[in-house]
Amino acid sequence: VQLQASGGGLVQAGGSLRLSCAGSGRTNYAMAWFRQAPGKQREFVGGITWNWGTTVYADSVKGRFTISRDKAKRMVYLQMNSLKAEDTAVYYCADRNGDITTRISEYKTWGQGTLVTVSS
């Protein structure tokens, strides 16, 4: 199974962008978004469970980002609003068998990443 993230680009601060990830849709799996800014470690952004659509977000994006899924299309989306310069990063989608966790090592399948650049 391979994941495919897309939708990155250049946006002004305060703007919006939606990322997409073609996932597996596997039962009992969780999909998550991570990001890695230049010179920084990869960090958890948020996640969603395929079965119930339960979501978890990092404090830094809570209230601004929304994760959703389309089970029929096997797609997961990251809607990013009120973007800030500090949201600039390469965004990755990943999945794991089980519940959402913030631990990077728990995710075994990763997409290739898509670059989001927020200009201030």
Secondary structure as UniProt FT lines:
FT   STRAND          4..6
FT   STRAND          9..12
FT   TURN            13..14
FT   STRAND          17..22
FT   TURN            27..28
FT   STRAND          29..36
FT   TURN            38..39
FT   STRAND          43..49
FT   TURN            50..52
FT   STRAND          55..57
FT   TURN            59..64
FT   STRAND          65..70
FT   TURN            71..74
FT   STRAND          75..80
FT   HELIX           85..87
FT   STRAND          89..97
FT   HELIX           104..106
FT   STRAND          109..110
FT   STRAND          114..119
//
